[in-house]
Amino acid sequence: APRKKIALIGAGMIGGTLAHLAAKKELGDIVLFDIAEGMPQGKALDISQCGPVEGFDAKITGTNDYADIGGADVIIVTAGVPRKPGMSRDDLLGINLKVMKAVGEGIKAHAPDAFVICITNPLDAMVWALREFSGLPANKVVGMAGVLDSARFATFLADEFKVSVRDVNAFVLGGHGDTMVPVTSYTTISGIPVDDLVKMGRSSREAIDAIVKRTRGGGGEIVALLKTGSAYYAPATSAIAMAEAYLGDQKRILPCAVKVDGKYGLDGLYVGVPVVIGAGGAEEVIEIALDDEQKANLDVSVNEVKGLLEACKQIEPSLA
Ligand code: APR
């Protein structure tokens, strides 16, 4: 079979990291697109020159022309601006909404058959807007947030329980904001629910609550330390896992921002839920049973996303 084609819209910190990871894993040939002139071309050359050392075969090119994403199998979108210290993801809405319009139109014109993964923040609103602007079917446009949020949760839990991160299966629902819902009853260590481990005395409710809080603010913690931008290694790694699930028809159940229609009492909103990712894109949303507290927490998160969508419609009446 011919090589797959991966187009990365936005060649900044996450975009460059994505290109390097995708090349190392030989997911396909890579096109780095950006509006900045020269920068995607320069990064493409630099990353290409890792090939002889690392031993990968992937053609990596940089471009400022949407025509070059033509025929892409997977598109990962990081175009836009990242946070600076003191900003919330929502502060990016106005600027990044305009970027999603340009990107959505570029995808619609040149790569309407691609599986599109959006990373640009505020995530749940931007992936919804990107779907609207691109006109692609909802199963082909997803947002990356839950894989990253659950990876952050898992990292902190592995530390707390002094176990390998490999044995932690962390579960996060809801929007990619400070109201996200880490679900401890579905979070396990080698199959043992964290709530049971607390009952067994291996940690305390207070320690787990503090970890939940740290997970919710996990992006902001990194922004405050970096000062010049936001996280990029783990966000890129998380999106690559989603791309691999699609390309390999893996049927992985991953927490992703997808359009939820009917399940969880939602009607067409993009929010983070467990979803089967395979060759059909977002193939099936898995609806889990939630207790009253979890439901109430999810409601808070969903209402925050709804507020962002209203703000998008105010700025861009064509979305209403
Ligand atoms: N089309 C294409 N690229 C664009 C556009 C546009 N209309 N507008 C901006 N860009 C490019 C910038 O030139 C820059 O190279 O998007 C890139 C963004 O890269 P960084 O500023 O390094 O940001 P990054 O850390 O990669 O984060 C990107 O992902 O996690 C989110 O909140 C984060 O929204 C941010 C996005």
Residues whose N, C-alpha, C, O or C-beta is under 5 A from the ligand:
A	BS01	APR	G10 A11 G12 M13 I14 G15 F33 D34 I35 A36 T78 A79 G80 V81 P82 R83 V99 A102 I119 T120 N121 G229 S230 A231 Y232
